[in-house]
Structure formats: C-alpha cells, structure tokens
Amino acid sequence: MTGQEKFNRFVDRYPHPHRSFFNRPHLSRRGFFEIAGAGVAGSFLTAKAAKGCTVQVSQPVTPQNKAKNVIFILLAGAPSHTDMFDLKVVNGTTPAAFNPTMVKGTNWPMGILPKLGAHLPNMAIVRSMNAWALVHSLAQEWTQIGRNPAAALGNIAPNIGSVVAIEMASQRTANQVFPTFLALNSATSVGNGYLPASYAPFRIVPSTAGLPNTTNSLGQPRFADLWSRMHTLDNPLRINSPLGTPVQDYDEFYNSANALMYNATVQKAFAYSATDSTRYGNTSFGNACLVAKQALAANQGTRFVQITLGSWDMHQDIYGAANPKGNNLFTMCPQLDNGVSALIDDLQAGGLLDSTLIVMAGEFGRTVGAVTPAGGRDHLIQQSIVFAGGGVTGGKVIGATDPTGATTTDFGWSRQRLIKPEDVEATIYSALGINWTTVRCDDPLKRGFEYVPFSEQNLYGPIDELWT
C-alpha cells in the first residue's frame, strides 16, 4: 500500500472535515437523523475530552532545529504555479517574454523572475503540494493555521506565528522589546486565536517614517510622568485584575507598546531610506521585506515575520494582453522578484540567511494549459511552494507534476503522498526546533490543542528532504 493510499484510508476512517466548499453532499432525511444522533454522541465525547486533557504532551521526535527565525510570505490570491515555480510552456499561450530558461535542470521564467532565477541555488521548490480547499478566505486561513478553520477548534486556532511566539517566549531577554510575531502588510492575517494577546501578530504597514506613534507631542519627560500616574491609579485593576484576562492582556499590550516609545533601535529597524527602498523595488511589498530584514538584524526578539503580497487572483487577463498595466503576471512578478531577491541578498550578506527560513506560498494553484476565454486561470488544488534559508539545501526540486502541471506524478519525499498545509506547518516548527506533535491543554474546551492535527497518529510531518 502506498503512502497516499494509507493517508486516504486514515482520512476515511477518521474523518476530519477537509472537503472543499463546493463539495456539499445532498442530505437525506435518514442522514439528518444520523447526524442528529452523532451530535448527541459528540456532546458526550466532547465532555469526555474536556476531562481528559490535563497535561501538555508530545511524541518523541527530532526536529531539524536549523533556524532561529521565519519569514512567511503569503502570496494571497493564489499565483499560477505553471507560470512561475513549476513552469510549463504551452505553445500559443505562454508569452515569449517569459523567456523560459533552463537553470541547472529547472525551467524558469527568467523574463518575469530574473533575480529569483539567479537565486535558485539558494531555493528549494516543492511541487507535490495540494491544497484542501478552493475558496480564498478558507484556504488562506488554512495556510496560516495549518488546519481546517471550519473544524473543531478551528475558530480559535492561532496563527503559526503565534505558536512560534509562545514557544520562543522563554528565549527572550529583558532588553528585547520588539514583538516576537511581526505581521507586515497583513491587516487581515489570522491572529493569536485562544492564546494570550502577547502572542498576537503586531500588524503594521511599513513607512519611511518608521513605526508611528512612538513619540508624544508633550515630550518624553511629560509622557513618562503621565505613564507613571496612570499606573498609580490603575494598577489595582491592571495587575491580577478582578476583571479577568482581557484587562491583563490590555496591560501587557500597553507595556509592550511603551517599550517601543523613544527607542532609537526601534526607529533604526522600522524606518528606511529611499535608496534602500529602491533596492528592494520601491513597492509596499519590497519595503516590507526590507523592514523584515532590519527587524531580524536588530536582534530584539522578533522571530516570525509574516508578509502578505496579494492580487494573484487572475481569473482574467493573466498575461496583460488587454491591459498591460493592469493586474497581471508582468506587473506582479517584478514586485516579488525585487523584494525577495534583495531580502535573500541582505540576509546572506549579514550572516542571517542560514538561520532564517523563508517560506513562499499561496493558498492553492491555478488551472493549467490554455487560458480561459477571459484570458485567465481559475482555481486548482495543485500548487508549488518555495523554501530558502534556514539551512535548506538550495538548488533542488522536491516532487514533480505531469507535463501540464495539473497533477503530481512524483511525491519526492519519504511519506510518499501529497504534501498538505499541515505538513508545511510541521516543517516550520521542525526548522525552529519546536516539537510539532505538542498537544496543549490550555484551550477553552480542554479538548487538547494539537500544534499539528493528528500528530499522535503521525498523519502529518515535516518535509525533511529540504535539508538533505
């Protein structure tokens, strides 16, 4: 039995909702009462689970532990894998300007991603990945939490970055004042879920002026005086608050924010020059890559950075034939190319690339072959994902697809099955030395929150082939 067959059998035996939004079965009268009965049983099992999870547990595993930091780049909208990371030239469709070029065995669109093409020796491409869902909002959230948002505990599941933040909390020193989890251009990113607010993403849009509101018009002495007076009045409610955790979370938030005030290190990390911005492409995405590099270089406690680059949802005019200056691959790819290539260059020059894992992923892929009548590509579960840094062996491709890029023909890793978002989550944790099989017992329902679902059954796991 193949790895994929074993995986499918497990999912069939222990259903955990992974059906796409569009796969909604007809519900018969009999089925209704079966589900109703299951609901009664489910309530009993939930109560049983609530009594059972009392101690945090994990399975014995050996994480890679090669990285200290992660930069997770969410390519929101789902880029076309067969036009970018798994290039398939379609006669009469692929623009000649793509300039398909073989780079040490990898066919690459040098016309739209030339700088990343030069960085292929630093990158590993995974081509045997499949998404679970084909709805943007659902799949994007799935990518950020490593589980079905609609499943049990999905609505309180924290961002991968928040799990990293709580795991790395003990490694922070007293002088480190930056947030552990930084979210750039990610206003709608998944938050900290049920975890305390101190592990939430710190969301900002980079600006040449640096971090806003880190000074006060009254001046630093007067601000410090007001801060002291506020605590004199409020401490009975802020510390061990009779009002509960939300107020204590607010106090933690205010204290963390105050540590960023009048801080030269903060200004240096979050502000940037026009010259540096130009080197990163002079775009909002490029500026986010620049700030990510500076925040990590400051060594002030930031360990996970999420950057979102949207507008990859190209159902029409994907090659800009109708509107060359519109939203198409020729206008979007240079932003990605300039920003990420400069990021890799600077991390490498500063000695941080080996300790910083870069992950680039959309929520799913796009249809293959000829474009649609609208000149675009629609949603497809087949996708590619890119890794760099963090000790990853560059210049390699894991997995392969058929000549069209529609399906996986070679899984390329030891589990011999399709790679899923949960596997990517496990890979990130493993890279940082985090045990991905950890089950916490502090969730509100006391069911036990698994860092990666079904870890006890070893259903998902890291892509160790990235480091071989």
WOKA-V165727 format. One record per residue. N is the residue number from 1. RES is the residue in one letter. BURIAL is b if it has 16 or more other C-alpha atoms within 10 Angstrom, else e. Layout:
# WOKA-V165727
N/RES/BURIAL  N/RES/BURIAL
This chain:
# WOKA-V165727
1/M/e  2/T/e  3/G/e  4/Q/e  5/E/e  6/K/e  7/F/b  8/N/e  9/R/e  10/F/e  11/V/e  12/D/e  13/R/e  14/Y/e  15/P/e  16/H/b  17/P/e  18/H/b  19/R/e  20/S/e  21/F/e  22/F/e  23/N/e  24/R/e  25/P/e  26/H/e  27/L/e  28/S/e  29/R/e  30/R/e  31/G/e  32/F/e  33/F/e  34/E/e  35/I/e  36/A/e  37/G/e  38/A/e  39/G/e  40/V/e  41/A/e  42/G/e  43/S/e  44/F/e  45/L/e  46/T/e  47/A/e  48/K/e  49/A/e  50/A/b  51/K/e  52/G/e  53/C/b  54/T/e  55/V/e  56/Q/e  57/V/e  58/S/b  59/Q/e  60/P/e  61/V/e  62/T/e  63/P/b  64/Q/b  65/N/b  66/K/b  67/A/b  68/K/b  69/N/b  70/V/b  71/I/b  72/F/b  73/I/b  74/L/b  75/L/b  76/A/b  77/G/b  78/A/b  79/P/b  80/S/b  81/H/b  82/T/b  83/D/b  84/M/b  85/F/b  86/D/b  87/L/b  88/K/b  89/V/b  90/V/b  91/N/e  92/G/e  93/T/e  94/T/b  95/P/b  96/A/e  97/A/e  98/F/b  99/N/b  100/P/b  101/T/b  102/M/e  103/V/e  104/K/e  105/G/e  106/T/b  107/N/b  108/W/b  109/P/b  110/M/b  111/G/b  112/I/b  113/L/b  114/P/b  115/K/b  116/L/b  117/G/b  118/A/e  119/H/b  120/L/b  121/P/e  122/N/b  123/M/b  124/A/b  125/I/b  126/V/b  127/R/b  128/S/b  129/M/b  130/N/b  131/A/b  132/W/b  133/A/b  134/L/b  135/V/e  136/H/b  137/S/e  138/L/b  139/A/b  140/Q/b  141/E/b  142/W/b  143/T/b  144/Q/b  145/I/b  146/G/b  147/R/b  148/N/b  149/P/b  150/A/e  151/A/e  152/A/e  153/L/b  154/G/b  155/N/e  156/I/b  157/A/b  158/P/b  159/N/b  160/I/b  161/G/b  162/S/b  163/V/b  164/V/b  165/A/b  166/I/b  167/E/b  168/M/b  169/A/e  170/S/e  171/Q/e  172/R/b  173/T/e  174/A/e  175/N/e  176/Q/e  177/V/b  178/F/b  179/P/b  180/T/b  181/F/b  182/L/b  183/A/b  184/L/b  185/N/b  186/S/b  187/A/e  188/T/e  189/S/b  190/V/b  191/G/b  192/N/b  193/G/b  194/Y/b  195/L/b  196/P/b  197/A/b  198/S/b  199/Y/b  200/A/b  201/P/b  202/F/b  203/R/b  204/I/b  205/V/b  206/P/b  207/S/b  208/T/e  209/A/e  210/G/b  211/L/b  212/P/e  213/N/e  214/T/e  215/T/e  216/N/e  217/S/e  218/L/e  219/G/e  220/Q/e  221/P/e  222/R/e  223/F/e  224/A/e  225/D/e  226/L/e  227/W/e  228/S/e  229/R/e  230/M/e  231/H/e  232/T/e  233/L/e  234/D/e  235/N/e  236/P/e  237/L/e  238/R/b  239/I/e  240/N/e  241/S/b  242/P/e  243/L/e  244/G/e  245/T/e  246/P/e  247/V/b  248/Q/b  249/D/b  250/Y/e  251/D/b  252/E/b  253/F/e  254/Y/e  255/N/e  256/S/e  257/A/e  258/N/b  259/A/e  260/L/b  261/M/b  262/Y/e  263/N/e  264/A/e  265/T/e  266/V/b  267/Q/b  268/K/e  269/A/b  270/F/b  271/A/b  272/Y/b  273/S/e  274/A/e  275/T/e  276/D/e  277/S/b  278/T/e  279/R/b  280/Y/b  281/G/b  282/N/b  283/T/b  284/S/b  285/F/b  286/G/b  287/N/b  288/A/b  289/C/b  290/L/b  291/V/b  292/A/b  293/K/b  294/Q/b  295/A/b  296/L/b  297/A/b  298/A/e  299/N/e  300/Q/b  301/G/b  302/T/b  303/R/b  304/F/b  305/V/b  306/Q/b  307/I/b  308/T/b  309/L/b  310/G/b  311/S/e  312/W/b  313/D/b  314/M/b  315/H/b  316/Q/b  317/D/b  318/I/b  319/Y/b  320/G/b  321/A/e  322/A/e  323/N/e  324/P/e  325/K/e  326/G/e  327/N/b  328/N/b  329/L/b  330/F/b  331/T/b  332/M/b  333/C/b  334/P/b  335/Q/b  336/L/b  337/D/b  338/N/b  339/G/b  340/V/b  341/S/b  342/A/b  343/L/b  344/I/b  345/D/e  346/D/b  347/L/b  348/Q/b  349/A/e  350/G/e  351/G/e  352/L/b  353/L/b  354/D/b  355/S/b  356/T/b  357/L/b  358/I/b  359/V/b  360/M/b  361/A/b  362/G/b  363/E/b  364/F/b  365/G/b  366/R/b  367/T/b  368/V/b  369/G/b  370/A/e  371/V/b  372/T/e  373/P/e  374/A/e  375/G/b  376/G/b  377/R/b  378/D/b  379/H/b  380/L/b  381/I/b  382/Q/b  383/Q/b  384/S/b  385/I/b  386/V/b  387/F/b  388/A/b  389/G/b  390/G/b  391/G/b  392/V/b  393/T/b  394/G/b  395/G/b  396/K/b  397/V/b  398/I/b  399/G/b  400/A/b  401/T/b  402/D/e  403/P/e  404/T/b  405/G/b  406/A/b  407/T/b  408/T/b  409/T/e  410/D/b  411/F/b  412/G/b  413/W/b  414/S/e  415/R/b  416/Q/b  417/R/b  418/L/b  419/I/b  420/K/b  421/P/b  422/E/b  423/D/b  424/V/b  425/E/b  426/A/b  427/T/b  428/I/b  429/Y/b  430/S/b  431/A/b  432/L/b  433/G/b  434/I/b  435/N/b  436/W/b  437/T/b  438/T/b  439/V/b  440/R/b  441/C/b  442/D/b  443/D/b  444/P/e  445/L/e  446/K/b  447/R/b  448/G/b  449/F/b  450/E/b  451/Y/b  452/V/b  453/P/b  454/F/b  455/S/b  456/E/e  457/Q/e  458/N/e  459/L/b  460/Y/b  461/G/b  462/P/b  463/I/b  464/D/e  465/E/e  466/L/b  467/W/e  468/T/e
